[in-house]
Amino acid sequence: MDPYPSRTMPRGKRTVFALFCTESGNRLGTIRLHKQDKQGKGWKEHVDGMKKYCKKCKVRQPVRVKEEKHSS
């Protein structure tokens, strides 16, 4: 056990977000992010402009991000 506490503040738990294709609505995967990083950049800024390959559309499409709720 470390007798000295950490110098940085812990970020807390990460939140799970589901990624969906904007064109077909196909689920493309999940991503785990903190609500805010150390520089104060929010999760929406991280996923802004993100594109993923969609199997149905057969091209890279912009994604829609939705927060998933797990057990409370």
N, CA, C and O atoms as a MOPAC input file, in Angstrom:
PM7 MOZYME 1SCF
protein

 N      0.84700 1    -1.18300 1     0.00000 1
 C      0.00000 1     0.00000 1     0.00000 1
 C      0.88600 1     1.23700 1     0.00000 1
 O      1.81200 1     1.35100 1     0.80300 1
 N      0.59800 1     2.14600 1    -0.89300 1
 C      1.36300 1     3.38000 1    -1.01000 1
 C      0.95500 1     4.34000 1     0.11200 1
 O     -0.22200 1     4.68400 1     0.22600 1
 N      1.92100 1     4.78400 1     0.95300 1
 C      1.55300 1     5.68200 1     2.05200 1
 C      1.21100 1     7.10000 1     1.59600 1
 O      0.58600 1     7.85500 1     2.34000 1
 N      1.61700 1     7.46600 1     0.37400 1
 C      1.35000 1     8.81600 1    -0.13200 1
 C      0.24200 1     8.77300 1    -1.17100 1
 O      0.28200 1     7.93900 1    -2.07600 1
 N     -0.73300 1     9.64300 1    -1.06200 1
 C     -1.82500 1     9.63800 1    -2.04500 1
 C     -1.33200 1    10.10800 1    -3.41200 1
 O     -0.30100 1    10.77000 1    -3.53200 1
 N     -2.08500 1     9.75200 1    -4.41600 1
 C     -1.76900 1    10.14900 1    -5.78000 1
 C     -1.82900 1    11.66700 1    -5.91700 1
 O     -2.67900 1    12.31600 1    -5.31000 1
 N     -0.93300 1    12.22400 1    -6.70900 1
 C     -0.87900 1    13.68200 1    -6.88700 1
 C     -2.01200 1    14.19500 1    -7.78600 1
 O     -2.42000 1    15.35100 1    -7.67800 1
 N     -2.51600 1    13.32900 1    -8.67100 1
 C     -3.59200 1    13.74700 1    -9.56000 1
 C     -4.93200 1    13.24000 1    -9.04000 1
 O     -5.01400 1    12.22400 1    -8.35000 1
 N     -5.95200 1    13.96300 1    -9.38700 1
 C     -7.30000 1    13.58900 1    -8.96400 1
 C     -7.79100 1    12.44800 1    -9.85300 1
 O     -7.60500 1    12.51200 1   -11.06800 1
 N     -8.40800 1    11.41200 1    -9.29600 1
 C     -8.90100 1    10.31200 1   -10.13000 1
 C    -10.05700 1    10.78100 1   -11.01100 1
 O    -10.82300 1    11.66200 1   -10.61900 1
 N    -10.18100 1    10.19400 1   -12.19500 1
 C    -11.19900 1    10.60400 1   -13.15800 1
 C    -12.54400 1     9.94200 1   -12.88000 1
 O    -13.55700 1    10.36800 1   -13.43400 1
 N    -12.58100 1     8.93300 1   -12.05400 1
 C    -13.83500 1     8.24100 1   -11.78300 1
 C    -14.08400 1     7.16400 1   -12.82000 1
 O    -13.19100 1     6.80700 1   -13.58900 1
 N    -15.29000 1     6.65500 1   -12.83500 1
 C    -15.62600 1     5.57000 1   -13.75300 1
 C    -15.83900 1     6.09800 1   -15.16200 1
 O    -16.21100 1     7.25300 1   -15.36700 1
 N    -15.59100 1     5.21800 1   -16.12700 1
 C    -15.84700 1     5.57600 1   -17.51200 1
 C    -17.27400 1     5.19600 1   -17.88300 1
 O    -17.86800 1     4.30300 1   -17.27900 1
 N    -17.80900 1     5.87600 1   -18.86900 1
 C    -19.17000 1     5.63900 1   -19.32700 1
 C    -19.11000 1     4.90000 1   -20.65700 1
 O    -18.25900 1     5.19400 1   -21.49700 1
 N    -20.01500 1     3.93800 1   -20.85000 1
 C    -20.06300 1     3.14900 1   -22.07600 1
 C    -21.01900 1     3.82600 1   -23.05300 1
 O    -22.15100 1     4.15400 1   -22.69900 1
 N    -20.55600 1     4.03000 1   -24.27800 1
 C    -21.36400 1     4.62700 1   -25.33800 1
 C    -21.45600 1     3.64400 1   -26.49700 1
 O    -20.46700 1     3.00300 1   -26.85100 1
 N    -22.64100 1     3.52500 1   -27.08700 1
 C    -22.84000 1     2.68000 1   -28.26100 1
 C    -22.71000 1     3.54600 1   -29.50800 1
 O    -23.15100 1     4.69500 1   -29.51500 1
 N    -22.10200 1     2.99600 1   -30.57000 1
 C    -21.92300 1     3.70400 1   -31.83500 1
 C    -22.88300 1     3.12400 1   -32.86800 1
 O    -22.93200 1     1.90900 1   -33.05600 1
 N    -23.64700 1     3.98800 1   -33.53800 1
 C    -24.59900 1     3.57200 1   -34.55300 1
 C    -24.33600 1     4.31900 1   -35.85400 1
 O    -23.92200 1     5.47800 1   -35.83800 1
 N    -24.57800 1     3.65000 1   -36.98200 1
 C    -24.45300 1     4.27900 1   -38.30000 1
 C    -25.59700 1     5.27400 1   -38.47200 1
 O    -26.74500 1     4.96500 1   -38.15100 1
 N    -25.28700 1     6.47200 1   -38.97900 1
 C    -26.33300 1     7.48400 1   -39.15700 1
 C    -27.24100 1     7.14900 1   -40.34100 1
 O    -28.39400 1     7.58000 1   -40.37500 1
 N    -26.73500 1     6.38700 1   -41.31000 1
 C    -27.49900 1     6.06400 1   -42.51500 1
 C    -28.43600 1     4.87300 1   -42.29200 1
 O    -29.64300 1     4.98000 1   -42.50700 1
 N    -27.87800 1     3.74400 1   -41.86500 1
 C    -28.66900 1     2.51100 1   -41.75000 1
 C    -29.17100 1     2.23900 1   -40.33200 1
 O    -30.09900 1     1.45000 1   -40.15300 1
 N    -28.57700 1     2.87400 1   -39.32700 1
 C    -28.95400 1     2.60300 1   -37.94700 1
 C    -28.29800 1     1.35600 1   -37.38900 1
 O    -28.61300 1     0.93400 1   -36.27600 1
 N    -27.38600 1     0.75800 1   -38.15200 1
 C    -26.68300 1    -0.45300 1   -37.74100 1
 C    -25.75700 1    -0.14100 1   -36.56400 1
 O    -25.08200 1     0.88800 1   -36.55600 1
 N    -25.72800 1    -1.03500 1   -35.57100 1
 C    -24.83000 1    -0.85700 1   -34.42900 1
 C    -23.41100 1    -1.21800 1   -34.84300 1
 O    -23.16400 1    -2.30600 1   -35.36500 1
 N    -22.47600 1    -0.29200 1   -34.60600 1
 C    -21.10200 1    -0.48400 1   -35.06400 1
 C    -20.13100 1    -0.84200 1   -33.95200 1
 O    -19.00500 1    -1.25000 1   -34.23700 1
 N    -20.52700 1    -0.70500 1   -32.70300 1
 C    -19.63500 1    -1.06400 1   -31.60700 1
 C    -19.87000 1    -0.19500 1   -30.38900 1
 O    -20.86100 1     0.53100 1   -30.29800 1
 N    -18.92100 1    -0.28700 1   -29.44100 1
 C    -19.00500 1     0.50900 1   -28.22600 1
 C    -17.67500 1     1.19600 1   -27.97200 1
 O    -16.63500 1     0.79500 1   -28.49400 1
 N    -17.73500 1     2.23000 1   -27.16500 1
 C    -16.54800 1     2.97200 1   -26.77400 1
 C    -16.72600 1     3.38900 1   -25.32300 1
 O    -17.83000 1     3.73300 1   -24.90000 1
 N    -15.63800 1     3.35600 1   -24.56200 1
 C    -15.69500 1     3.74600 1   -23.14600 1
 C    -14.90600 1     5.03300 1   -22.97300 1
 O    -13.71800 1     5.09600 1   -23.29200 1
 N    -15.58000 1     6.05900 1   -22.46300 1
 C    -14.95600 1     7.36200 1   -22.27900 1
 C    -15.30300 1     7.93300 1   -20.91400 1
 O    -16.33900 1     7.60500 1   -20.33600 1
 N    -14.42600 1     8.78800 1   -20.40800 1
 C    -14.75300 1     9.58100 1   -19.23800 1
 C    -15.67300 1    10.71200 1   -19.69600 1
 O    -15.64400 1    11.10400 1   -20.86200 1
 N    -16.47300 1    11.22700 1   -18.79700 1
 C    -17.34000 1    12.35800 1   -19.14000 1
 C    -16.50200 1    13.57400 1   -19.53100 1
 O    -16.91800 1    14.38900 1   -20.35400 1
 N    -15.31800 1    13.68500 1   -18.92900 1
 C    -14.43200 1    14.80800 1   -19.21100 1
 C    -12.99200 1    14.35600 1   -18.96100 1
 O    -12.72400 1    13.64500 1   -17.99300 1
 N    -12.05800 1    14.77000 1   -19.83700 1
 C    -10.66700 1    14.38100 1   -19.63600 1
 C     -9.92500 1    15.42200 1   -18.80700 1
 O    -10.52500 1    16.38700 1   -18.33400 1
 N     -8.62400 1    15.22500 1   -18.63300 1
 C     -7.83500 1    16.10300 1   -17.76800 1
 C     -7.76500 1    17.53800 1   -18.27400 1
 O     -7.62500 1    18.46600 1   -17.47800 1
 N     -7.86100 1    17.73100 1   -19.59100 1
 C     -7.81200 1    19.07900 1   -20.15100 1
 C     -9.18600 1    19.75900 1   -20.16800 1
 O     -9.31300 1    20.89200 1   -20.63400 1
 N    -10.20900 1    19.07000 1   -19.66100 1
 C    -11.54600 1    19.65100 1   -19.63300 1
 C    -12.32200 1    19.43600 1   -20.91700 1
 O    -13.36300 1    20.06000 1   -21.12300 1
 N    -11.82700 1    18.55400 1   -21.79100 1
 C    -12.48300 1    18.25600 1   -23.05700 1
 C    -13.55100 1    17.19700 1   -22.81800 1
 O    -13.25300 1    16.12500 1   -22.29100 1
 N    -14.77700 1    17.48300 1   -23.19500 1
 C    -15.89600 1    16.58000 1   -22.95400 1
 C    -15.94200 1    15.43600 1   -23.95500 1
 O    -15.25400 1    15.46600 1   -24.97500 1
 N    -16.75400 1    14.42900 1   -23.66200 1
 C    -16.83700 1    13.24700 1   -24.52800 1
 C    -17.41300 1    13.57900 1   -25.89200 1
 O    -17.07100 1    12.93000 1   -26.88100 1
 N    -18.29100 1    14.58700 1   -25.96400 1
 C    -18.88000 1    14.96300 1   -27.25700 1
 C    -17.82400 1    15.51400 1   -28.21100 1
 O    -17.91000 1    15.31500 1   -29.42300 1
 N    -16.83500 1    16.20100 1   -27.66400 1
 C    -15.75000 1    16.72600 1   -28.49600 1
 C    -14.86600 1    15.59400 1   -29.01600 1
 O    -14.31100 1    15.70400 1   -30.11000 1
 N    -14.72500 1    14.51600 1   -28.25800 1
 C    -13.90800 1    13.38400 1   -28.68600 1
 C    -14.55300 1    12.62100 1   -29.83900 1
 O    -13.85000 1    12.15100 1   -30.73300 1
 N    -15.87000 1    12.49100 1   -29.83400 1
 C    -16.54400 1    11.70100 1   -30.86100 1
 C    -17.04200 1    12.55400 1   -32.02200 1
 O    -17.58900 1    12.01300 1   -32.98400 1
 N    -16.87000 1    13.86300 1   -31.96000 1
 C    -17.30800 1    14.75400 1   -33.02600 1
 C    -16.51200 1    14.45900 1   -34.30200 1
 O    -15.28400 1    14.53300 1   -34.30400 1
 N    -17.21400 1    14.12800 1   -35.37400 1
 C    -16.56100 1    13.83400 1   -36.64700 1
 C    -16.03400 1    12.41400 1   -36.76800 1
 O    -15.35500 1    12.09900 1   -37.74600 1
 N    -16.32600 1    11.55000 1   -35.80700 1
 C    -15.85200 1    10.16400 1   -35.85900 1
 C    -16.59600 1     9.39300 1   -36.93800 1
 O    -17.81100 1     9.53100 1   -37.08500 1
 N    -15.86000 1     8.57800 1   -37.69500 1
 C    -16.45400 1     7.73200 1   -38.72300 1
 C    -16.02600 1     6.29400 1   -38.49100 1
 O    -14.89400 1     6.02900 1   -38.08600 1
 N    -16.93900 1     5.36900 1   -38.75100 1
 C    -16.65600 1     3.94200 1   -38.63100 1
 C    -17.18000 1     3.24700 1   -39.88000 1
 O    -18.09400 1     3.74000 1   -40.54200 1
 N    -16.58900 1     2.09400 1   -40.19600 1
 C    -17.02800 1     1.31100 1   -41.34500 1
 C    -18.32900 1     0.59300 1   -41.01500 1
 O    -18.44200 1    -0.05400 1   -39.97400 1
 N    -19.30300 1     0.71000 1   -41.89700 1
 C    -20.59300 1     0.04800 1   -41.73800 1
 C    -20.68500 1    -1.10200 1   -42.73900 1
 O    -20.48600 1    -0.89800 1   -43.93700 1
 N    -20.98600 1    -2.30600 1   -42.25700 1
 C    -21.07700 1    -3.47600 1   -43.13700 1
 C    -22.26600 1    -3.39600 1   -44.09100 1
 O    -22.19300 1    -3.88100 1   -45.22000 1
 N    -23.35600 1    -2.78700 1   -43.64000 1
 C    -24.54800 1    -2.68300 1   -44.49800 1
 C    -24.33600 1    -1.67200 1   -45.62300 1
 O    -24.70400 1    -1.92700 1   -46.76900 1
 N    -23.74100 1    -0.52200 1   -45.29000 1
 C    -23.53300 1     0.54000 1   -46.28200 1
 C    -22.27700 1     0.28900 1   -47.12000 1
 O    -22.16000 1     0.80000 1   -48.23300 1
 N    -21.33500 1    -0.50200 1   -46.58200 1
 C    -20.06200 1    -0.82700 1   -47.22000 1
 C    -19.16600 1     0.39200 1   -47.44500 1
 O    -18.33800 1     0.40000 1   -48.35500 1
 N    -19.33600 1     1.41600 1   -46.61400 1
 C    -18.47000 1     2.60100 1   -46.62500 1
 C    -18.32400 1     3.10600 1   -45.19400 1
 O    -19.05800 1     2.68700 1   -44.29800 1
 N    -17.36900 1     4.01100 1   -44.99000 1
 C    -17.22000 1     4.66400 1   -43.67800 1
 C    -18.30100 1     5.72800 1   -43.54400 1
 O    -18.44800 1     6.59700 1   -44.40300 1
 N    -19.04500 1     5.64500 1   -42.46500 1
 C    -20.15100 1     6.56700 1   -42.22300 1
 C    -19.92100 1     7.31400 1   -40.91200 1
 O    -19.28000 1     6.78000 1   -40.00700 1
 N    -20.43200 1     8.53800 1   -40.79400 1
 C    -20.40600 1     9.21900 1   -39.49100 1
 C    -21.27100 1     8.43800 1   -38.50000 1
 O    -22.25200 1     7.79900 1   -38.88200 1
 N    -20.89500 1     8.50000 1   -37.23600 1
 C    -21.61000 1     7.71700 1   -36.22600 1
 C    -22.46600 1     8.59800 1   -35.33600 1
 O    -22.20700 1     9.78800 1   -35.15700 1
 N    -23.50300 1     7.96800 1   -34.78100 1
 C    -24.35800 1     8.57600 1   -33.76200 1
 C    -23.99500 1     7.86800 1   -32.46200 1
 O    -23.93300 1     6.63900 1   -32.42200 1
 N    -23.75600 1     8.62800 1   -31.40700 1
 C    -23.32700 1     8.06000 1   -30.14500 1
 C    -24.46600 1     8.14700 1   -29.13300 1
 O    -25.09100 1     9.19400 1   -28.96400 1
 N    -24.72200 1     7.01200 1   -28.45900 1
 C    -25.80400 1     6.96200 1   -27.47200 1
 C    -25.24500 1     6.32900 1   -26.19800 1
 O    -24.60200 1     5.28000 1   -26.24400 1
 N    -25.49700 1     6.97300 1   -25.07400 1
 C    -25.02800 1     6.45100 1   -23.79200 1
 C    -25.84300 1     5.21900 1   -23.41900 1
 O    -27.06900 1     5.21000 1   -23.52700 1
 N    -25.13500 1     4.17500 1   -22.97600 1
 C    -25.81500 1     2.96000 1   -22.56100 1
 C    -25.97200 1     2.93900 1   -21.04600 1
 O    -25.08000 1     3.36300 1   -20.31200 1
 N    -27.09200 1     2.45100 1   -20.59900 1
 C    -27.32200 1     2.32100 1   -19.16200 1
 C    -27.15600 1     0.86000 1   -18.78500 1
 O    -27.78500 1    -0.02900 1   -19.35700 1
 N    -26.29200 1     0.64100 1   -17.80700 1
 C    -26.08300 1    -0.70600 1   -17.29200 1
 C    -26.69900 1    -0.78900 1   -15.90400 1
 O    -27.38600 1     0.13900 1   -15.47700 1
 N    -26.47000 1    -1.86000 1   -15.21100 1
 C    -27.07100 1    -2.03700 1   -13.89900 1
 C    -26.70800 1    -0.89600 1   -12.96300 1
 O    -25.56800 1    -0.42900 1   -12.96700 1
 N    -27.64300 1    -0.45300 1   -12.18200 1
 C    -27.45000 1     0.68000 1   -11.28700 1
 C    -26.75700 1     0.25400 1   -10.01500 1
 O    -26.51100 1     1.08300 1    -9.13900 1

